[in-house]
């Protein structure tokens, strides 16, 4: 990538996933219409996955908080 060589869409997807952004955010513009459609489709799928991950993260966080509160309440009761 750094020296201007072509990179596969899978590699770009891996990079964008690590950055928590859709692959389309890695480009200012896309010259080939077919590539643009492919990248936009992948970006839509990534956005769905990111939303799902956030939902799972929030759910797990709430479960952990509930478990901590339960432990505290059980320890403080006579």
N, C-alpha and C positions, 0 to 999 in steps of 0.2 A: 504494500500500500504506500509506504513512504516514498519509494522510488518511482512511483507511477505505474507499476504493473497492475494488471487486472486482478480483481479479487472476486471470488465467488459470492453469490448472494447469501449462501449459508454462512460464510465468514462474516459478512456484513451484519447478518441477523445476530450472530453470536456477540459481535461488538455492541450492537445496539441494545441487546438484552442485558449485557453487563452494565450499560449506561442507563438502563431503564427508560429508554426512549424508543419510539418506532423507527424502523430502518429509514423511513422517508426523511427523518430529521437529520440524517447524515449528509443530505444533499441540498445544495442551493437550487439546482435545476437538474432535470434529467432529459437528455437530448433524444433518446430513442423512445418512441411512444410505447412499443411493446414492453420495454424494460420498465417504463414508468407505471404501466398497468400492473406488472408483476410486483413491483416494489410497493405500490399502493395497496394491493391485495394482501401482501405480507404484513404491511403496517397495520391494516385493519385487524388482522388476526392477532398481531402482537398487542394491540390496544385491548382486545378482549382478554388475552392472557394476563396482561398487567392488571386489569381491573379485577380479575378473578384472584390473582395473587394478593392484591391489597385486601380483598374481602376475606380471604383465608387468614391473612396476617392479623387483621382486626379481630376476627373470631377467636383466634388462638390467644391473642392478648387479653381479650375479655375473659376467656376461660381461665387463664393464669391468674388474673386479678381476682376472679371469683374464688378460685382455689385458695389463694392467699388470705382473702377475707374469711373464708370458712375456717381455715386453720387458726387464724387470730381469734375468731369468735369461740371456737371450741376450746382454745387454751385459756381464754378469759372467763369461761363459765365454770361455776363451782362443781 
